[in-house]
C-alpha cells in the first residue's frame, strides 16, 4: 500500500490527475506513459476491490491501451479458470448481463457489487476483447497453505505450477499488510508460512494463466485486473511471472494522496496516478468467506 507521510526532503507533490514515477519523483504525461505501457507484454492494474473510482481509472487505462494494442486481452482475478467458457460466451454475446452474472456465479465467488466491474466487462464485450479467467479454486489455496504443494496431485492443481518461494522482503510486506496470521509474531516466523503459501497460490495462478494467454501466438499484451497486494514492489504476481520467463511486466497503481514519500514507495510501481478523493467503499456487497479488500 502506498504510504502517506508528512512532508520531508524526499516527499514530492503529486497533483490530481497526473502520473508520477516513484523511482524518480518525476511526472510523466499520460500519452507518453500509455505509449510505453503498450510496448510491454503485461500491464498489471492494482486495485482496492470496493473503490468505484479505482475501477473507473482501470477502464480509462484499458481504453487508452486498446488504442495502441486493439488485440490485447484482459485477465481478471474475479473469475476462476473453470469459468473461461462463460467469459468466452459473454464476449460472443450469448448472455444478457443478469444471465452472465448468474452463470459466472458472481455473488458466490466474488461477492463485491457487480456495478463496480460491469463497465470493464461491457467494454471488453463491445470491443470483442478476450477476457481471461486467471484465478484458481479456493480449496486449492487452502490446501496448499495447509499441506504444501507436494501433497497436491498434478491433476488437482488446476494448471497451476508450484510457486517460486517467497523472498524475505515479500514476507515482511505481507506481514505489514495483514498483521499476524496463524499466531505468527514476525514476518519470518515459521507460523506465518501457511498464510504465505496460500497467498502465493493466487500469485502463481494469476501468473500461470497470464503466461498461458501470451503463449502460442496469443495477444501481444495482457492487462491484469487484480488486487494491489498481488503486485506492489514487484512481489506477488510480477515475481512469479519472472519465474515463468516473463520479465517485461509493468505495474500501475492509483492513489488519492497529494504527495508521495519516495524512500518509502520507491519500487512500488512503474507509475502512480493521483485520483480525486475516492467515493466511500461500496456498502452493498456480500464478501465471500475469507476474502477481504483488497
Buried (B, 14 or more C-beta within 10 A) or exposed (E): BBEBBEEEEBBBEBEEEBBBBBEEBEBBEBEEBBBBBBEBBBBBBBBBBBBBBBBBBBBEBBEBBBEBBEEBBBBBBBBBBEBBEBBBBBBEEEBEEEEBBBBBBBBEBBBBBBEBBBBBBEBBBEEEBBBBBBBBBBEBBBBBBEEEBEEBEEEEBBEBBBBBEBEEBBBBBBBEEEEEBBEBEEBEBEEBBBBBBBBBBBBBBBBBBBBBBBEEEBBBBBBBBBBBBBBBBBBBBBBBBBBBEBEEBBBBBBBBBEBBBBEBBBEBBBBBBBBEEBEEBBEEBEEEEEBEBB
